[in-house]
Amino acid sequence: MRTHIRAKPPKRRKISPVPAEPNLAAKRALLDDHLRGLGRTLVAYSGGVDSAFLAWAAHQVLGSHMLAVIADSPSLARTQLADATAFAAEQEVPLEVIVTSELDRPEYARNDAARCFHCKDELFTTMEEFRSRRGFDSIAYGVNVDDQGDFRPGQRAAEQHRVAAPLRDAGLSKHDIRELARAAGLRVWDKPASACLSSRIEYGREVTRETLSVVERGESALHALGFRQVRVRHHGDIVRIEIAREELTRALSPEMAAEFTRIFKALGFKFVTLDLEGFRSGSMNTFLAAEILTGGR
């Protein structure tokens, strides 16, 4: 497994700001206590607000006894990798990039309802090997209390690998994490949520490098048009474009419809659709049977 060091541990630890709101301050103190109890810790890092705040907080508490680890694979957009690397460098959080091979797992590529489990199983298996080789004590990831109410098979993989969940254990919600990140002056505090590229492909359709590339290029084109929060949902010949509701008015014009058609037909889609419900996280899960959604947690 090839790894690349992106940033070195700083010589001095920073002073962590304390949030003004008492309940939030108590949760932050509890988070710090949980982090101290983990010893030398690897933080599973993606660059999203949850994992970015966790990596930053762990560095505040543990200093050089922590290392953020980001997995580089075809399901991670290049812009996300670049931004995650930049944020770690800005905050002097030590970061290492590892290579994962979930796409080589047939059980992942077939893209059924357990795909996320196999993705996280690959990640945590690779991180566990890395942890053992480098002499770290534990692995932590950025799940929060709100994530428990959604269909997230990856949490089952984390439990099987005994990965710590300090944000959840401190009782922190997504809103809490954004508020703490804002109070700390972290630029990611209002960063839109962004799951892996594979989550854009309809269940049952094979995940390939080609389909991931099409999704990534489509979303990059939408961002270039000025849309902030988007999803390109891949349904074979049909693309279903999701755009944040507050941005939908701009999308609903003949001129923009023509632009969407031009972009996505050039990417190989036969039919181009705009989802009038707008962006919502996990919308592919609505196509799963209720028993799968209930049993997959």
Secondary structure by P-SEA (a helix, b strand, c coil): cccccccccccbbbbbbbbccaaaaaaaaaaaaaaaaacbbbbbccccaaaaaaaaaaaacccccbbbbbbbcccccaaaaaaaaaaaaaaccbbbbbbbcccccccccccccaaaaaaaaaaaaaaaaaaaaaccccccccccccccccccaaaaaaaaaccccccccccccaaaaaaaaaaaccccccccccccccccccccccccaaaaaaaaaaaaaaaaaccccccccccccbbbbbcccccccccccaaaaaaaaaaaaaacccbbbbcccccccccccccccaaaaaacc
